[in-house]
Amino acid sequence: MSQSEIVTSIVEAVAAVDGVDTTDLDSLYEYIDPGILNKLYEQKRGEWRFTFQYSDHQITLTHDGQIFVDGTLQFSEVSTREWTDR
């Protein structure tokens, strides 16, 4: 999964939770530096969780490609290969 794909997935997950179109949300870049996401993708070993605030929501990303919004799983990347084989 590329940086743009993870950003899109996060925004789509939040839009789904809020019941709005993605264009109705603030830009994710106002809340987090996308370079941080790139650093996460470079981690090829170990398990990790990364949590940050986006608008009124707490977003958690995991080493295996899961996206949680306010503690509820919204997106799961079945294959970790896309995250680790970069």
C-alpha positions, 0 to 999 in steps of 0.5 A: 500500500502506498502513502497515497493509498493509506491517506485515501483509505483513512479519509474514506474510513472517517467519511464512512463513520461520519456519513459524509463525502470525503470532500466534506472532511478537512484535509488529513495533511492538516493533522499529520505529516504524511512523511510519518506514514512513509517512515512507518512503511519502512518498518519491515520488522516487528509489530507496531501501532500508530495513533493520531487525531484526525478531526474529531476522531482517533485513528490507529494504524497497525503493522498489518494494514488495519485502520481503526477509527475511534477503536472500531476496525474500518479497514483491514489489509489482508496481505501484509506483503504490500506493507513489508515488501517495499 
